[in-house]
Amino acid sequence: MGQNRRYGTDVSRAAVNEFLTRPYPVTLTREEIGPEPPTSVSDGEVVEVWLRFVEVRVQERAVVVAYTDRAVQVEVARRDGSRYRVWVWQGAVTAPGRER
């Protein structure tokens, strides 16, 4: 296949996801996270995580920050250097390169 000359190659998955996911993903509520205190992680594992935004769902790379028996808190870095933390269900998190 030839190279697309009309559109540049700088349109990466991260750039498309960033455009579609403003301003902030939907996080779990305290009740959904569970009554137990979260366990913090100092050297968090890099994971693939499904994030829910009002308009769309996207899969991003993130770092595990904390977890409970039901949920995982991850930190996602944006291309502009900003970061945000969000709680997701454990089932939304997988090791990089592993399909669920």
N, C-alpha and C positions, 0 to 999 in steps of 0.2 A: 504494500500500500504506500501511496505517496504521502508526503507531508502536507498538512493543511496550511496553506499560505494565507488564507483569509483570517484565521483566528490564531493567535499566538499560543505557544506551549506553556505560558505562565498560568493557565487556568487549571489549577490542581484541585483535587478533591477537597483539600483544606480551604481553598479560596471559595469554592462553590458552597461548601457547608457554612462558612463564615457569613457569606452573603444571605443565605437562607435562614440563619438562626439568630437574628437580632431580636430582642436584646439579650435574653437570658433563658436558659432551659428551665423546664418545670422540675421542681425538686419534690421529694417525698415530704409528707407532713410528719410531725413528731410522733403522732399515733401510728403512722405507717412504719416509721423507723423502729419502733418498739420501745418498751419500757426500760430495758436494760441500758446502762451507760455504754456509749460506743468505745471500742478499743482503738486507740490511736496507733498509727504505723509511722515509724521514723524514716525508714528507707523503703518507701512504697514501690510496689511492683508496677511496671508499665502494663497496661491492659487496653483492650478494645472495649468500648462502652457504648451502648445505645442511649442517646439522650433524646428526651421529648421536649419539643418546643410546641407552642400553640399551633403553628402553621405546618410543621414538618417533623419527622423523626430522622436523626442522622447518627452514623457510627463514627466515633472519634477515638483517637489515642488519648489516654489519660493516665494519671498516677494515683494509686490507691492511697488515701489519707487516713481513713478510719473505716470500721465496719461494725455491724451488729449481727445477730443470728439471721436477720432478714435482709439487710440493706448494706450498701457500700457507699462511702463518700469518696468521690474522686475529684482531682484537680485537673482542669483542662487548660492548656496554654493556647491562647489565640495567636494568630500570625503577627498581630501588632504588639505582642509582648504582654498584654494583659492576661490575667488568669481569673478563673472562677471555680468555685467548689459547688458541687451538687450531689445530693443523695439520690441513688437509684436502687432498684431491686437487684438482689444478687444475680438473678437470672439474666440481667442486662449486661453482665460483665464476663468477658472471656479473655483467655490468653491471646496475644497477638498472633494472627495467622490461623487461628482455629475457628472454624465455622460452628455456629450453634443453630 
